């Protein structure tokens, strides 16, 4: 049990995700992910270290392979299942309509927060509460997650702040390994930016999201991640 608890605390810091994505954009980078380490212990140790950062595009079952073990679902799959459900899809459309300023990191309007709370009543959206950001959009997902945690649910976070890994409900901290030094929080970003436009700061269609601390925040932030590939 102790081993399982220790394993469940293995997280992937956002700066590590960004570094891996940069590596995969190089000519030979992608080959390093699938290469055989053979007897190279340094290679094996490195692969074990980055395992929590690898994409989770579906929910492994029966102890199948895949980072995070059985029952961990990537947000790409969770978003797809939401699309198949009319209630969840409708709620997602409302989220895109009313939360534009949140995507830009400006503010969380009362209308946006109400939409987020309503989403909690949609059964299929429960998957979005527990999914893990995956794919090339995870850095953007981190940004939206931070915005939601800071602007919509800051009062519920016990002062940990958007960039902190100090949450207790398995939301925001999913992205951080306890062995890493946390990067400084971006709390210094002023909400004085409120005067900017309401368009999401991502390629049109207001796309990606990640998991903030707090149940409602984790739910809606996570559903944005898989939208970018659809552009």
C-alpha positions as CSV (number, residue, x, y, z in Angstrom):
1,X,0.0,0.0,0.0
2,X,2.9,2.3,0.9
3,X,4.4,1.7,-2.5
4,X,1.1,2.4,-4.3
5,X,0.8,5.7,-2.4
6,X,4.3,6.7,-3.3
7,X,3.7,5.9,-6.9
8,X,0.5,7.9,-7.0
9,X,2.5,10.9,-5.8
10,X,4.7,10.9,-8.9
11,X,3.9,14.0,-10.9
12,X,5.1,15.8,-14.0
13,X,6.1,19.4,-13.6
14,X,5.0,21.8,-16.3
15,X,8.6,22.8,-17.1
16,X,9.4,19.2,-17.8
17,X,6.4,18.8,-20.1
18,X,7.6,21.9,-22.1
19,X,11.1,20.5,-22.3
20,X,9.9,17.1,-23.6
21,X,7.8,18.8,-26.2
22,X,10.7,20.9,-27.4
23,X,12.8,17.7,-27.6
24,X,10.1,16.0,-29.7
25,X,10.2,18.9,-32.2
26,X,13.8,18.1,-33.0
27,X,14.8,15.7,-35.8
28,X,15.9,12.8,-33.6
29,X,14.0,13.6,-30.5
30,X,10.9,11.4,-31.0
31,X,13.1,8.3,-31.5
32,X,14.4,8.7,-27.9
33,X,10.9,8.0,-26.6
34,X,10.7,4.5,-28.1
35,X,14.3,3.4,-28.2
36,X,15.5,0.4,-26.3
37,X,17.8,1.2,-23.4
38,X,19.2,-2.3,-23.3
39,X,21.7,-2.4,-20.4
40,X,22.1,1.4,-20.2
41,X,21.1,2.2,-16.6
42,X,21.2,5.9,-17.1
43,X,18.8,5.5,-20.0
44,X,16.4,3.4,-17.9
45,X,16.5,5.8,-15.0
46,X,15.7,8.7,-17.4
47,X,12.8,6.9,-18.9
48,X,11.4,6.0,-15.5
49,X,11.7,9.7,-14.5
50,X,9.7,11.0,-17.5
51,X,7.0,8.3,-17.4
52,X,4.5,10.5,-15.6
53,X,4.9,13.1,-18.4
54,X,4.0,10.8,-21.3
55,X,0.6,11.3,-23.0
56,X,-2.4,9.5,-21.7
57,X,-4.8,9.4,-24.6
58,X,-7.1,6.7,-23.2
59,X,-8.1,4.9,-20.1
60,X,-6.0,1.8,-19.6
61,X,-8.0,-1.2,-18.3
62,X,-7.1,-4.4,-16.6
63,X,-3.6,-3.1,-15.6
64,X,-2.7,-2.4,-19.2
65,X,0.3,-0.3,-20.2
66,X,0.2,3.4,-20.2
67,X,1.5,6.1,-17.8
68,X,-0.5,6.4,-14.6
69,X,-1.7,2.8,-14.6
70,X,-5.3,1.5,-14.9
71,X,-8.1,4.0,-14.6
72,X,-6.1,7.1,-15.6
73,X,-7.8,8.8,-18.6
74,X,-6.3,11.4,-20.8
75,X,-8.4,14.5,-21.4
76,X,-8.4,13.8,-25.1
77,X,-10.5,10.7,-24.5
78,X,-12.6,12.5,-21.8
79,X,-13.3,15.3,-24.3
80,X,-14.3,12.8,-27.0
81,X,-16.8,11.1,-24.7
82,X,-18.2,14.5,-23.7
83,X,-18.7,15.2,-27.4
84,X,-20.8,12.0,-27.7
85,X,-23.1,13.1,-24.9
86,X,-25.6,15.8,-25.8
87,X,-25.8,17.3,-22.4
88,X,-22.1,17.4,-21.9
89,X,-21.5,18.8,-25.4
90,X,-24.1,21.6,-24.8
91,X,-22.5,22.5,-21.4
92,X,-19.1,22.7,-23.1
93,X,-20.5,25.1,-25.8
94,X,-21.8,27.3,-23.0
95,X,-18.4,27.2,-21.4
96,X,-16.8,28.4,-24.6
97,X,-19.4,31.2,-24.9
98,X,-19.2,32.6,-21.4
99,X,-15.6,32.0,-20.3
100,X,-13.6,33.9,-23.0
101,X,-12.0,36.3,-20.5
102,X,-10.9,33.4,-18.4
103,X,-8.9,31.9,-21.4
104,X,-7.0,35.1,-21.7
105,X,-6.2,35.2,-18.0
106,X,-8.3,38.3,-17.4
107,X,-11.0,37.3,-15.0
108,X,-13.6,34.7,-14.2
109,X,-17.0,36.4,-14.6
110,X,-20.1,35.4,-12.5
111,X,-21.6,33.9,-15.7
112,X,-18.5,31.8,-16.4
113,X,-18.4,30.5,-12.8
114,X,-22.1,29.6,-13.0
115,X,-21.5,27.6,-16.1
116,X,-18.7,25.8,-14.4
117,X,-20.8,24.9,-11.4
118,X,-23.7,23.7,-13.7
119,X,-21.3,21.4,-15.5
120,X,-20.8,19.5,-12.3
121,X,-24.4,18.2,-12.6
122,X,-23.7,16.6,-16.0
123,X,-22.9,12.9,-15.5
124,X,-20.5,12.5,-18.5
125,X,-18.5,15.5,-17.3
126,X,-17.3,13.5,-14.3
127,X,-14.7,12.0,-16.6
128,X,-13.4,15.5,-17.2
129,X,-12.9,15.9,-13.5
130,X,-10.3,13.1,-13.2
131,X,-8.6,13.2,-16.6
132,X,-5.0,14.1,-17.1
133,X,-3.9,16.6,-19.7
134,X,-2.1,14.9,-22.6
135,X,-0.8,15.7,-26.0
136,X,1.2,18.6,-27.4
137,X,-1.3,21.1,-25.9
138,X,-0.4,20.4,-22.3
139,X,1.6,23.6,-21.8
140,X,-1.4,25.6,-22.9
141,X,-3.5,23.3,-20.7
142,X,-1.3,24.3,-17.8
143,X,-1.9,28.0,-18.5
144,X,-5.7,27.7,-18.6
145,X,-5.6,25.6,-15.5
146,X,-3.6,28.3,-13.7
147,X,-6.1,31.0,-14.9
148,X,-9.1,29.0,-13.6
149,X,-7.5,28.1,-10.3
150,X,-6.4,31.7,-9.7
151,X,-9.4,33.6,-11.0
152,X,-12.3,31.3,-10.4
153,X,-11.3,29.3,-7.4
154,X,-8.5,31.2,-5.6
155,X,-10.6,31.6,-2.5
156,X,-11.1,27.8,-2.3
157,X,-7.4,27.0,-2.6
158,X,-6.2,27.8,0.9
159,X,-3.8,30.4,-0.4
160,X,-1.8,28.0,-2.5
161,X,-2.1,30.1,-5.6
162,X,-2.5,29.0,-9.2
163,X,1.0,28.0,-9.8
164,X,1.3,26.0,-6.6
165,X,1.3,22.3,-6.1
166,X,0.0,22.5,-2.6
167,X,-3.6,21.5,-3.4
168,X,-5.1,18.5,-1.6
169,X,-7.7,17.1,-3.9
170,X,-5.5,15.6,-6.6
171,X,-6.2,18.5,-9.1
172,X,-3.5,21.0,-9.8
173,X,-0.8,18.9,-8.1
174,X,-1.2,16.1,-10.7
175,X,1.3,18.0,-12.8
176,X,4.1,18.3,-10.3
177,X,6.6,15.8,-8.8
178,X,7.4,16.3,-5.2
179,X,11.1,16.1,-6.0
180,X,11.0,19.2,-8.1
181,X,11.4,22.8,-7.0
182,X,8.2,24.6,-7.9
183,X,8.6,27.5,-10.3
184,X,7.5,30.9,-9.0
185,X,3.8,31.4,-9.1
186,X,2.5,34.0,-11.6
187,X,0.3,35.6,-9.0
188,X,2.1,38.8,-9.9
189,X,0.1,39.0,-13.0
190,X,-2.4,41.7,-12.3
191,X,-6.1,41.4,-12.9
192,X,-5.8,44.9,-14.2
193,X,-5.6,43.3,-17.6
194,X,-9.4,43.2,-17.4
195,X,-9.7,45.8,-20.1
196,X,-8.4,43.5,-22.8
197,X,-10.7,41.8,-25.2
198,X,-12.8,38.7,-24.4
199,X,-11.4,36.5,-27.2
200,X,-9.6,33.4,-25.9
201,X,-5.8,33.7,-26.2
202,X,-5.5,30.5,-28.2
203,X,-6.1,29.7,-31.9
204,X,-9.7,30.4,-32.5
205,X,-12.2,28.1,-31.0
206,X,-11.0,28.8,-27.5
207,X,-9.3,25.6,-27.0
208,X,-7.4,23.7,-24.3
209,X,-7.5,23.3,-20.7
210,X,-6.0,21.6,-17.8
211,X,-6.9,20.7,-14.3
212,X,-7.0,23.3,-11.5
213,X,-7.2,22.7,-7.9
214,X,-10.8,22.4,-6.6
215,X,-13.5,20.1,-8.0
216,X,-15.3,22.5,-10.2
217,X,-12.1,24.0,-11.5
218,X,-10.6,20.6,-12.3
219,X,-13.7,19.6,-14.2
220,X,-14.0,22.5,-16.7
221,X,-10.4,23.3,-17.2
222,X,-9.6,19.8,-18.3
223,X,-12.0,19.8,-21.2
224,X,-10.2,22.4,-23.3
225,X,-7.1,20.4,-23.9
226,X,-8.3,18.2,-26.8
227,X,-9.9,21.0,-28.8
228,X,-6.7,22.3,-30.5
229,X,-6.2,19.2,-32.7
230,X,-9.6,19.8,-34.2
231,X,-8.6,23.2,-35.7
